[in-house]
Amino acid sequence: MNQPVIRIDFSVGFGNNLFQFVYAKLLAEKIGAELYILPPNSEYYGIGALDLLVTEEVSQSDVTVITNYSMMDGIFSNGYETISVTTEDQAKNILNNPEIKNYRLRGYFEDYTLYERDLNKIRSWFTTPPDRDKKNAALHLRLGDRLFIPATYQDEGLLTFEKYKRGLDKIDFETLCIVSDLPHWRHYEKDELLRCKYHTSLHTNTLDMSAKAAEYVNELVDKFSESYKITFVNKNLPSDFYRLMCYDKIVFGYSTFAWWAATLSGSSQVGVYEPWRAMKKTGNKNLGKTNYDGWFQWS
């Protein structure tokens, strides 16, 4: 009989894709499955970024990107039952008790407990820096399209300089490397932020939000620059990801991109924003409570 098949339906967002890919590969190894990735569109940026970050051995293994969308369901015609997986609870049950079946993965699988037993194996799938900078620290500042989402500025969703500082106060460092999707480390006029390129479409209320976004960014630029010796990095997605992994001390807010960079790096000190996306209430994930070796929480 043919091998079982696992198809990952990639969402938009590279951090999300890493959860989807890593979970699928863990499951594929357990059941001897062929692994397929269905990108959201034929030119999706996450595919190239993933290929640059995984090792050559992984890129040449049984991982196939579906480019002919007419075949996306035909891969399941192999005699096995096909199961759809959408939630973290489903994913955990299946990983703990894997069955030889086809799996269609349509969730995010953002639960740190899914991966804690296999961290060394997962890290071996990716190209990581041979050494880490132990003298300085990295801060991931995720802004982008979130600047135009109202929840960004409400209650626990608002990541102020003072909150970031509480996380940074827990580590010692000389220079702070800020890795961000902000194009440049400077002040912005409100219309400038509207013209920036983002990985997803902006919300419809962008004009109303633009003044608030500029005020928020400019305050962060002022306060960080006054308080720390700063280096700023914004190149491209795989380069910025790899740059984060180069540091032994990493602090970040609610960012799946930074979560994976910190996880794969094996850094000795990692500070994560404990409330994570508290504004999502019952839909919030547990990533802010990650308790891997060296991780600590701040809020």
N, C-alpha and C positions, 0 to 999 in steps of 0.2 A: 504493500500500500504506500501511497505517496506520503510525504511529510505533512504534518499539520501546518496551518498558515496563521500568522498574526498580522493583521493590518492596523497600523496606527493612523488615525485620521488627525493629522496635525492641525492645531488651531493656529491663529496668528499670535506671534509672541515667542521669541527664542527661548526665554526661560521656561515657558510652558512646554515647549517642544522637548527640552532636555528631560523634564519629568516624564513625558510621554515616551521618549526614546529609551531612557534607562529602564523604566518599568517593563516595556515591551521586550527589551533584550534580556532582562533577568528571567522573564517568563519563557522566552524562546529557548534559552539555555536549559531550562528545567524540562521542557517537553520535546526538545529537538525540532523546533518549528522553523520554517522559513519566515523571514521578517520583511514586510512591505511597509513603505511609508507613502501615504496619500497626502500630498501637499494641498493647501487651500487653493492654490492656483499654479499654473505652469511655470511662473517665474518667481516663485516664493523665495525670499532672501534667506530664510532659515536653513534651506537645504545646503547651500554653498557654505554657510557658516559652520554647520555641523560637520561637513566633510573636512573642513580645515582643522577642526579641533580634535577629532577622533584620530586614533593611531592608524597607521597604514594597514595593519592587520584587520582592524574593525572595518575600515572602508572597503576592504576587498572580501569580507566575509559575506554571509547570506543576508545582506541588507539591500533591498531593491526599491528604488524610488519609482513610483507609478507615474509615467509620463503620458501614457495612453489611457485616458479616463474611461474608455469603453471596456477596459479589462478589469476595472476596479472591483467588480463583484464576481467575475469569472474565476478569480484565484481561489475562491472558496469551493469550487466544483471538484473536490478531491475525495469525497466520500465521508468526510468528518462532519459532525454536528458543529454549527457555528454559534458562538455565544457573544453577545454584545456586553461590553463592560463600560460603565459610565461613572461609577462612584468609587470613592476611596475604600469603603467597606467591602464592596465587591472585589476590588483589586487585591485587598489584603487576604480575603478568604481564598481567592484563586491562587495567589502566590504561595500561601501556606499549604494548600491542598490541590496542587496542579493536576489537571486531567488532560489527556491527549485529545484535544479538540481544536477547532479553529476559533480564533478570537478576533473580534472587531472592537478595537479600543477607541472609545469616543469620549474619554474623560480627561481630567488634568492630573490626577494621581499625586496631588500635592500633600503628602503626609510623610513627615520625616522618618516615622517608624518603619515605613516600607523598605527603607534603604540602609538602616543602621547596621544590619548584620553583614552587609555585602560591600562596605565602603572601599576596602582595598581592591576588590575585584572591579568595582565601578571605576575607580581611579585609574586602573590599568588600561581601560578602554580609551583614555584621553591623553593627549600630549600635554604634559605639565612641565613647568620650569624645573631645571635641574637644581636650582638653589632659590631661596626666598630671601628678600630684603628684610633683615631683622631689626634694622635701625630706624626705619621710617614706617609709616602706616598708610593704608589706602582707605578712602571713604568713597562709597558709591552713592552718587547723587542722582537718583532716578526722577526726572522731571517730565520732559516731552509732552505727550498728549494729556498727561494728568494735570498739567497746568490749567486745562480748560474743563476740568470735571469739578463740579461744585463740592463734592464730598472730600476733595483734597484739602479744603480749607475748613472743614468742620471737625470739632472735637479731636478724637484720637487720630483721625486721618491727617491732621495738620502736622507736618514734620518741621518744626521751627528750628532755628539755630540752637536755641537753648536745649532742645531735646537731643539733637545730635551731639552737643557738647557733653551731655551727661554720659553718653556712650563713649566718647573719646577720652573723657576724664578717667576712664577705667584702664587705660593703657598708656605706656610711656613711648614717646617717639620724638624725632627731631623735625622732619618735614612731613607734611600731609599731602599725599597725592590724591587729588579729587578726580575721579573717573566719572564722567557724566555724559548724558545725551544732549546737554546744553552745548550749542556750537562753540561758544567762546566764553571765557571767564571775564565778564565785564557787565556793565549796565545795559539794559535794553529799554527801548521805547515799546509801548504796547503793541503797535502794529508790526514790529520786528518779529516778535514771538509768533504772531499769526503766520508769518511768511516762512517760518522754519519747516523743514521736512521732518515728518514723523512717520513711525512705522505703521500707523493705522489712521483712519479718518478721524478728524476732530468732531466733537459734538456740535450740535446746531447752535448752541448759545455762545459761540466763541467770541463774538464781538463784545458782548456784555462782560465776559470773563477776562478780556485781554488786559485791562487796566490792573485788575487784581493780580493777574499772573506776573506782570512786569514789576509791580510793587514787591511781591513775594520773592522773586528771583533777585532783584536788586538788593533787598535786605540781606539775603543769604550771602551774596557776593561781598557786601560791605563787612558783615560781621565775621565771616570766615577769614577774610583778608586781614582784618584788624587783629585777629586772635592767633593765627597760625602762619607759619612759613608754608606757602602753597606752591605746588606744581599742579598743572591742570592737563588732563588728557581727554581728548575726544578725537578718535581716528576713524575706526570702523568697528563693526560689531565683534568679529573674532579677535581683532587686535586689542580692543578694550577689555574683552573677557580675559584674554591671556595676561594682560597687564595687571588686572586685579589678582590673578593667581600668583603673581611674582612677589606678593607681600606676605609676611608672616603675621601681620596684624591688619585685620580688615573689619570695618564697621559699615553697616548699611541699614536702610529702612526696610519697607516692604517691597522687595524686588526679587523675583524668582531668578532673574539673570545673575544678580550678585550672590544669591543663596547658593547657586550651583558653582560659581567661581570659588566661593569660600569653601564649599564642601570638597570640591575636587583638589583644591590646593593643599589641604591637610594643614592649614595654618594653625599656629599654636594659640592664637588669640583671635576670636571672631565674635564681634558684638552685633546682635540682631535685635531689631525693634520688636519687643515682646508682644504688644497688642496686635501686630501685623495689620491686617485690614479690618479693624474692629467695626468699621462702619457697615460691613457686610453682615453683621449680627450672626445669625445661625449659619450663614454661608461662609464665615471666616475659616481659614485653614490653621493648622497647628504649627506652621513653620516658625513662628515667632517664639515657640517654646523648644526649639531644637536644642538637644542637650548632648551633642557630640563632644568629644574630648576638646577642651579649650574654648568652648562656646560659652558666651554669657549674654544676659538679656539687659536691655535698657529701655526706658520709656520717658 
